[in-house]
Amino acid sequence: MPELLKKYRIPLLFIFGTVLYFCANVQRVAIPGAVFDELQMKWHLSASQVTSFGACFMYIYAVFQLFVGLFSDRYGGARVMAAGGLVFVFGGFLFAFSDNYYLLCLGRLLTGLGASAFYLGLVAESIRFFKKNYAIIISIIVMTGYAGGIVANAPFSFAVRMSNLRTVLAGVAVFTLAAYLLYLAAFREVRKPPIRRDVSFSPQKFLEIMKSRSNWHVFCFSGFNWGLYYSVQTVIGKKFLEDYCRISTETAAVVLSVTSVISSVAGFVYAVGSRKMGDRRRPFCLLTGAMTFSVFLILVLLTALDIRSALPVLLLFGLASTASLSSIVIPIIKETNDSQNTGSAVAFSNFMAYILVAIFGNLIGGVLNLFAPEHAGNKLVYSREAYLAVFGVMLFFAAGVLWWALHIRETGGKGKTVSSPAADGSARKER
C-alpha cells in the first residue's frame, strides 16, 4: 500500500480530492432541494427557514472563495483542501446528528466553509500539474464532482424514503470521513509547492480585477446564470415539479438527477467544443444567455396561462445543458487578466456565482412566504400565483444574463496583459 501511494500519489490526490468535491455537491444539492418537504415537516419550519439551510451553506461558501483563492496562491491547493476537509467533515456530522435549528444552521455553515476549499484547490493543483491541458482536467473534475448532484436527488430521496433522513445524512458523513482520510494519505506523499511569503492577504488584487469592465461582464454573466440554475436545482425545482406540474416525488427526483447528469456532461462538451472551434468561447456564452432567458420566459408564460404539463421537465433539461461554464469562463479570465491576478479573478468569479445562489435561495423563500400554502397530506403545496411570482423575478435576472453574454469579447485562446487602466478600466494589449 505505501508503495502504491508513492507511485500513484498525484492521480490519487486528484481522485480523492474529487471525491471530496463530489461529497460537497451532495451536501449542496440535497439540502434543502431533494428533501424540502421532509425538512419542513420534521422540524415544522417555514419555507424561508428551510431555504436558510441552503443559504447558510452558500453564503459562507461564496465568501470564502475569496480567501481560498489567496490561500491557494500562498500555500498551494493541496494544503488548502486538507484544512478545508477537516472542517467539512465536522460540519457534516453536526448537521446529521442535531435537532436544534440553530445547531443545524451551524452545521450547514461549517459544511459550506469546508466545502469552499475543494474546487479552487483542485483548480490550483490542475494548473500546477497539467499546465497545457488544465481546462480539460478541470472539466473532468467538474463532471465527476457534479455526479454528487445526481446522487443528491433521486438516489438520496429514495434512500430517505427507505430509511430516514438522519440515517442517510449520517451515512454521507461517514463516507466523507473515509474519503478525507484517503486524501490525507495521498497528500502526505505529494510534493507541495513552496509557501509563497510574497503573496499577501490584501484586498488590492480584488480591487485591480474589479476595475475591469470586461471582467464584470464575465463575472455577472457566469454568476447570475449559475445562481439561477443552481437555485432551481437545489431549492425550488423539485418542489415546483411536484406542486405545479403534479409530478410524483420519485419522478421529480429523477428529473433533477438527470439535470445534474446533463450539466456535468455539458461542461465537458463545452470544453471539447471550444477546443475544436479554435478556442472560441463567445458562441457558447451567447448560447447560454439565449437558453437561460428562453427557459424562464416560457416558465412565466406557462404559469401565467395555468398550463400544467411535463414541458417544464424539458425546460429544466435545457437550462442544465448550458449551466456548467467553468471550461469556458476560466480560460476567458486567464486570457484577459495578468497571470498574478488570475487566481484571484477565478476566486471572485466563484464568489459571485455562489453568493447569488444564496441570495436567490433567500429570495425564493421570501417570495413563497408571501403566499399561504395548502396542506395536502404530509406536505405543503404552493399555488400557481406563488410560482408565477418566483419565475417572474428570475426572468428579470435571466434577461441580464443574456445582456452580459452579448458584451463578452472573444479571446480565441490568445492571452492578454493589462497595459494601464483606461477610463473604463479595461484597456489591454496583445502579448
C-alpha positions as CSV (number, residue, x, y, z in Angstrom):
1,M,0.0,0.0,0.0
2,P,2.7,2.6,0.8
3,E,4.5,1.8,-2.5
4,L,1.2,2.3,-4.4
5,L,0.7,5.6,-2.6
6,K,4.1,6.8,-3.6
7,K,3.9,5.6,-7.2
8,Y,0.4,6.9,-7.9
9,R,0.4,9.8,-5.4
10,I,-0.6,12.5,-7.9
11,P,-3.6,10.6,-9.5
12,L,-4.7,9.5,-6.0
13,L,-4.6,13.1,-4.7
14,F,-6.9,14.2,-7.6
15,I,-9.1,11.1,-7.3
16,F,-9.8,11.6,-3.5
17,G,-9.8,15.4,-3.8
18,T,-12.5,15.0,-6.5
19,V,-14.4,12.6,-4.2
20,L,-14.5,15.3,-1.6
21,Y,-15.8,17.7,-4.2
22,F,-18.4,15.1,-5.1
23,C,-19.4,15.0,-1.4
24,A,-19.6,18.8,-1.3
25,N,-22.0,18.6,-4.2
26,V,-24.2,16.0,-2.4
27,Q,-24.4,18.4,0.5
28,R,-25.1,21.5,-1.7
29,V,-27.8,19.9,-3.8
30,A,-29.6,17.6,-1.3
31,I,-30.2,20.2,1.3
32,P,-32.8,21.5,1.0
33,G,-33.9,20.8,-2.6
34,A,-34.2,17.0,-2.5
35,V,-35.8,16.8,0.9
36,F,-37.6,20.1,1.1
37,D,-40.9,18.6,2.4
38,E,-39.1,16.2,4.8
39,L,-37.2,19.1,6.4
40,Q,-40.2,21.3,6.6
41,M,-42.4,18.7,8.2
42,K,-39.8,17.1,10.5
43,W,-39.0,20.4,12.3
44,H,-42.2,22.3,11.5
45,L,-40.3,25.0,9.6
46,S,-41.4,27.8,7.3
47,A,-40.3,27.9,3.6
48,S,-37.8,30.6,4.5
49,Q,-36.3,28.6,7.3
50,V,-35.9,25.6,5.1
51,T,-34.2,27.6,2.3
52,S,-32.0,29.1,5.0
53,F,-30.2,25.8,5.3
54,G,-29.1,26.2,1.7
55,A,-28.4,29.9,2.2
56,C,-26.2,29.2,5.3
57,F,-24.1,26.8,3.2
58,M,-24.0,29.1,0.1
59,Y,-23.2,32.4,1.9
60,I,-20.1,31.1,3.7
61,Y,-19.1,29.0,0.7
62,A,-19.2,32.1,-1.5
63,V,-17.4,34.5,0.8
64,F,-14.6,32.0,1.5
65,Q,-14.0,31.6,-2.3
66,L,-12.1,34.9,-2.0
67,F,-9.9,33.7,0.9
68,V,-9.4,30.2,-0.7
69,G,-8.0,31.8,-3.8
70,L,-5.5,33.8,-1.8
71,F,-4.7,30.8,0.4
72,S,-4.2,28.6,-2.7
73,D,-1.8,31.1,-4.2
74,R,0.2,31.2,-1.0
75,Y,0.1,27.7,0.4
76,G,-0.9,25.6,-2.6
77,G,-4.3,23.9,-3.4
78,A,-3.4,20.6,-1.7
79,R,-2.8,22.2,1.7
80,V,-6.0,24.2,1.5
81,M,-8.1,21.1,0.7
82,A,-6.5,19.3,3.6
83,A,-7.5,22.1,6.0
84,G,-11.0,22.5,4.5
85,G,-11.7,18.8,4.5
86,L,-11.4,18.7,8.3
87,V,-14.0,21.4,8.8
88,F,-16.2,19.9,6.1
89,V,-16.3,16.5,7.8
90,F,-17.1,18.1,11.2
91,G,-19.9,20.1,9.8
92,G,-21.4,17.1,8.1
93,F,-21.6,15.2,11.3
94,L,-23.0,18.1,13.2
95,F,-25.9,18.6,10.8
96,A,-26.6,14.8,10.7
97,F,-27.0,14.5,14.5
98,S,-28.5,17.8,15.6
99,D,-32.2,18.6,16.3
100,N,-31.8,22.2,17.4
101,Y,-32.5,24.6,14.5
102,Y,-29.5,26.9,15.3
103,L,-27.1,23.9,15.6
104,L,-28.4,22.7,12.2
105,C,-27.6,26.1,10.7
106,L,-24.2,26.0,12.3
107,G,-23.6,22.5,10.8
108,R,-24.5,23.9,7.4
109,L,-22.2,26.9,7.9
110,L,-19.2,24.6,8.8
111,T,-20.0,22.3,5.9
112,G,-20.1,25.2,3.5
113,L,-16.9,26.6,4.9
114,G,-15.0,23.4,4.5
115,A,-16.5,22.7,1.0
116,S,-15.3,26.1,-0.2
117,A,-11.7,24.7,-0.3
118,F,-12.2,21.9,-2.8
119,Y,-13.0,23.4,-6.2
120,L,-10.4,26.2,-6.2
121,G,-7.9,23.8,-4.5
122,L,-8.3,21.3,-7.4
123,V,-8.1,24.1,-10.0
124,A,-4.8,25.3,-8.5
125,E,-3.3,21.8,-8.5
126,S,-4.6,21.2,-12.0
127,I,-2.8,24.3,-13.3
128,R,0.3,23.3,-11.4
129,F,0.5,19.7,-12.6
130,F,-1.2,19.9,-16.1
131,K,-0.1,23.3,-17.5
132,K,-1.2,22.6,-21.1
133,N,-4.4,20.6,-20.6
134,Y,-5.7,22.2,-17.4
135,A,-9.0,23.2,-19.0
136,I,-9.8,19.6,-19.9
137,I,-8.7,18.3,-16.5
138,I,-10.9,20.9,-14.8
139,S,-13.9,19.9,-16.9
140,I,-13.3,16.2,-16.0
141,I,-13.1,17.2,-12.3
142,V,-16.2,19.2,-12.5
143,M,-18.1,16.5,-14.4
144,T,-17.1,13.9,-11.8
145,G,-17.7,16.2,-8.9
146,Y,-21.1,17.1,-10.2
147,A,-22.1,13.5,-10.1
148,G,-22.8,14.4,-6.4
149,G,-25.7,16.4,-7.7
150,I,-27.0,13.2,-9.4
151,V,-26.8,11.2,-6.2
152,A,-28.3,14.1,-4.2
153,N,-31.6,13.9,-6.0
154,A,-33.2,10.5,-6.9
155,P,-30.8,8.2,-5.0
156,F,-30.8,10.5,-1.9
157,S,-34.6,10.8,-1.9
158,F,-35.0,7.1,-2.4
159,A,-32.6,6.3,0.5
160,V,-34.5,8.7,2.8
161,R,-37.8,7.0,2.0
162,M,-36.4,3.6,2.6
163,S,-34.9,4.6,5.9
164,N,-34.9,8.1,7.3
165,L,-33.3,11.4,6.9
166,R,-30.9,11.2,9.8
167,T,-29.6,7.7,8.8
168,V,-28.8,8.9,5.3
169,L,-27.1,12.1,6.5
170,A,-25.0,10.0,8.9
171,G,-24.1,7.7,6.0
172,V,-22.9,10.6,3.9
173,A,-20.9,12.0,6.8
174,V,-19.1,8.6,7.3
175,F,-18.4,8.3,3.6
176,T,-16.9,11.8,3.6
177,L,-14.7,11.0,6.5
178,A,-13.4,7.9,4.7
179,A,-12.6,9.9,1.6
180,Y,-10.9,12.6,3.7
181,L,-8.6,10.1,5.4
182,L,-7.7,8.6,2.0
183,Y,-7.0,12.1,0.7
184,L,-4.6,12.7,3.6
185,A,-2.8,9.5,2.9
186,A,-2.1,10.7,-0.7
187,F,-1.4,14.3,0.5
188,R,1.4,13.2,2.7
189,E,3.2,11.6,-0.3
190,V,2.8,14.5,-2.8
191,R,5.5,17.2,-3.1
192,K,3.9,20.5,-2.1
193,P,4.8,23.8,-3.7
194,P,6.9,26.2,-1.5
195,I,4.9,28.6,0.6
196,R,4.9,31.9,-1.1
197,R,5.6,34.5,1.6
198,D,5.3,37.2,-1.1
199,V,1.5,36.6,-1.5
200,S,-0.2,38.9,0.9
201,F,-3.8,38.7,2.1
202,S,-4.5,42.2,0.7
203,P,-7.7,43.3,-1.0
204,Q,-5.6,45.0,-3.6
205,K,-5.8,42.1,-6.0
206,F,-9.5,42.2,-6.0
207,L,-9.6,45.9,-6.4
208,E,-7.4,45.5,-9.5
209,I,-9.6,42.9,-11.2
210,M,-12.8,44.8,-10.2
211,K,-11.5,47.8,-12.3
212,S,-12.1,45.9,-15.5
213,R,-15.5,46.3,-17.2
214,S,-14.8,43.2,-19.2
215,N,-14.2,41.2,-16.0
216,W,-17.6,42.4,-14.7
217,H,-19.3,41.2,-17.9
218,V,-17.9,37.7,-17.3
219,F,-18.5,37.7,-13.6
220,C,-22.1,38.8,-13.9
221,F,-22.8,36.6,-16.9
222,S,-21.5,33.4,-15.3
223,G,-22.6,34.3,-11.7
224,F,-26.2,35.1,-12.4
225,N,-26.5,32.2,-14.9
226,W,-25.2,29.8,-12.2
227,G,-27.3,31.4,-9.5
228,L,-30.5,30.9,-11.5
229,Y,-29.8,27.4,-12.5
230,Y,-28.5,26.2,-9.1
231,S,-31.3,27.7,-7.1
232,V,-33.7,25.8,-9.3
233,Q,-31.6,22.7,-8.9
234,T,-31.1,22.9,-5.2
235,V,-34.1,24.9,-3.8
236,I,-37.3,25.1,-5.9
237,G,-37.1,22.7,-8.9
238,K,-38.2,19.5,-7.3
239,K,-41.0,21.2,-5.3
240,F,-42.2,23.1,-8.4
241,L,-42.5,19.9,-10.4
242,E,-44.5,18.2,-7.5
243,D,-46.7,21.2,-6.7
244,Y,-47.5,22.7,-10.1
245,C,-46.8,20.0,-12.6
246,R,-48.2,17.3,-10.3
247,I,-45.3,15.0,-10.9
248,S,-44.7,12.4,-8.3
249,T,-41.9,12.9,-5.8
250,E,-40.0,9.9,-7.2
251,T,-40.2,11.2,-10.8
252,A,-39.3,14.7,-9.8
253,A,-36.2,13.5,-8.0
254,V,-35.2,11.5,-11.1
255,V,-35.7,14.6,-13.3
256,L,-33.3,16.6,-11.1
257,S,-30.8,13.8,-11.2
258,V,-30.9,13.9,-14.9
259,T,-30.4,17.7,-14.9
260,S,-27.2,17.0,-12.9
261,V,-26.0,14.5,-15.5
262,I,-26.7,16.9,-18.3
263,S,-24.9,19.8,-16.5
264,S,-21.8,17.8,-15.8
265,V,-21.5,16.3,-19.3
266,A,-22.3,19.7,-20.9
267,G,-19.3,21.3,-19.2
268,F,-17.0,18.7,-20.8
269,V,-18.8,19.2,-24.2
270,Y,-18.2,22.9,-23.9
271,A,-14.5,22.3,-23.3
272,V,-14.1,20.0,-26.2
273,G,-16.3,22.1,-28.5
274,S,-14.3,25.2,-27.7
275,R,-11.1,23.4,-28.5
276,K,-12.5,22.1,-31.8
277,M,-13.6,25.7,-32.7
278,G,-10.1,27.1,-32.3
279,D,-10.6,28.1,-28.6
280,R,-13.5,30.3,-29.4
281,R,-15.8,30.8,-26.4
282,R,-18.2,33.7,-27.2
283,P,-20.6,31.4,-29.2
284,F,-21.1,29.3,-26.0
285,C,-21.7,32.4,-24.0
286,L,-24.4,33.6,-26.4
287,L,-26.0,30.1,-26.5
288,T,-26.1,30.1,-22.7
289,G,-27.6,33.6,-22.4
290,A,-30.3,32.8,-25.0
291,M,-31.2,29.4,-23.4
292,T,-31.4,30.9,-19.9
293,F,-33.7,33.7,-20.9
294,S,-35.9,31.4,-23.1
295,V,-36.4,28.9,-20.3
296,F,-37.6,31.4,-17.7
297,L,-39.7,33.3,-20.3
298,I,-41.5,30.0,-21.1
299,L,-41.9,29.1,-17.4
300,V,-43.5,32.5,-16.8
301,L,-45.9,32.0,-19.7
302,L,-46.9,28.5,-18.6
303,T,-47.7,29.6,-15.1
304,A,-49.4,32.8,-16.2
305,L,-51.7,30.7,-18.5
306,D,-52.0,27.9,-15.9
307,I,-50.8,25.3,-18.3
308,R,-49.8,22.2,-16.3
309,S,-47.8,19.7,-18.2
310,A,-44.5,17.9,-18.3
311,L,-43.0,20.6,-20.6
312,P,-41.1,22.2,-17.6
313,V,-39.1,19.0,-17.4
314,L,-37.7,19.7,-20.9
315,L,-37.1,23.3,-19.9
316,L,-35.0,22.2,-16.9
317,F,-33.0,19.9,-19.1
318,G,-32.3,22.9,-21.5
319,L,-31.3,25.1,-18.5
320,A,-28.9,22.4,-17.3
321,S,-27.3,22.0,-20.7
322,T,-25.8,25.5,-20.5
323,A,-25.2,25.7,-16.8
324,S,-21.6,24.4,-16.4
325,L,-19.4,27.2,-17.6
326,S,-16.0,26.5,-15.9
327,S,-14.3,25.3,-19.0
328,I,-15.3,28.5,-20.8
329,V,-15.1,31.1,-18.1
330,I,-11.8,30.2,-16.5
331,P,-9.9,30.4,-19.8
332,I,-11.5,33.7,-20.6
333,I,-10.5,35.0,-17.2
334,K,-7.0,33.6,-17.6
335,E,-6.7,35.2,-21.1
336,T,-7.9,38.7,-20.0
337,N,-6.0,39.2,-16.7
338,D,-2.4,39.4,-15.7
339,S,-1.1,36.0,-14.6
340,Q,-0.6,37.2,-11.0
341,N,-4.3,38.1,-10.8
342,T,-5.8,35.0,-12.5
343,G,-6.3,33.1,-9.2
344,S,-8.0,36.0,-7.5
345,A,-10.2,36.6,-10.6
346,V,-11.3,33.0,-10.7
347,A,-12.0,33.1,-7.0
348,F,-14.0,36.3,-7.4
349,S,-16.0,34.7,-10.2
350,N,-16.8,31.7,-8.0
351,F,-17.7,34.1,-5.2
352,M,-20.2,35.8,-7.4
353,A,-21.8,32.5,-8.5
354,Y,-22.4,31.2,-5.1
355,I,-23.3,34.4,-3.3
356,L,-26.0,34.7,-6.0
357,V,-27.2,31.1,-5.3
358,A,-27.6,32.1,-1.6
359,I,-29.4,35.3,-2.5
360,F,-31.7,33.6,-4.9
361,G,-32.4,30.9,-2.3
362,N,-33.4,33.5,0.3
363,L,-35.4,35.4,-2.4
364,I,-37.3,32.3,-3.4
365,G,-38.1,31.6,0.3
366,G,-39.2,35.1,0.8
367,V,-41.5,35.2,-2.2
368,L,-43.1,31.8,-1.3
369,N,-43.8,33.2,2.2
370,L,-46.0,35.8,0.7
371,F,-48.4,33.1,-0.4
372,A,-50.2,30.8,2.1
373,P,-49.6,27.1,1.2
374,E,-52.3,24.5,1.3
375,H,-51.9,21.3,3.3
376,A,-52.0,18.2,1.1
377,G,-51.4,15.1,3.1
378,N,-48.0,15.3,4.7
379,K,-46.7,18.3,2.8
380,L,-47.5,21.9,2.0
381,V,-48.4,22.9,-1.6
382,Y,-47.8,26.4,-3.0
383,S,-50.1,28.0,-5.6
384,R,-49.8,28.9,-9.2
385,E,-49.5,32.5,-8.2
386,A,-46.6,31.8,-5.9
387,Y,-44.6,30.1,-8.7
388,L,-45.5,32.8,-11.2
389,A,-44.1,35.4,-8.8
390,V,-40.9,33.3,-8.3
391,F,-40.3,32.8,-12.0
392,G,-41.2,36.4,-12.8
393,V,-38.4,37.6,-10.6
394,M,-36.0,35.1,-12.1
395,L,-36.9,36.1,-15.6
396,F,-35.7,39.7,-14.9
397,F,-32.3,38.4,-14.0
398,A,-32.3,35.9,-16.9
399,A,-32.6,38.9,-19.2
400,G,-29.5,40.3,-17.5
401,V,-27.6,37.0,-18.3
402,L,-28.4,37.5,-22.0
403,W,-27.3,41.1,-21.9
404,W,-24.0,40.3,-20.3
405,A,-23.4,37.4,-22.7
406,L,-23.8,39.9,-25.6
407,H,-21.0,42.0,-24.2
408,I,-18.4,39.3,-23.7
409,R,-15.4,39.7,-26.1
410,E,-13.9,36.7,-27.9
411,T,-10.3,35.9,-26.8
412,G,-9.7,33.0,-29.1
413,G,-7.1,31.4,-26.8
414,K,-4.8,34.4,-27.0
415,G,-3.5,35.7,-23.7
416,K,-3.6,39.4,-22.9
417,T,-2.0,41.6,-20.4
418,V,-3.0,44.8,-18.8
419,S,-1.1,47.8,-20.0
420,S,-2.6,50.6,-17.9
421,P,-6.1,51.1,-16.7
422,A,-8.1,53.1,-19.2
423,A,-11.1,55.2,-18.3
424,D,-13.3,52.2,-18.4
425,G,-10.7,50.1,-16.6
426,S,-10.4,47.5,-19.5
427,A,-7.6,48.7,-21.8
428,R,-5.4,45.7,-22.8
429,K,-2.8,44.8,-25.4
430,E,-1.7,41.5,-27.0
431,R,1.3,39.8,-25.6
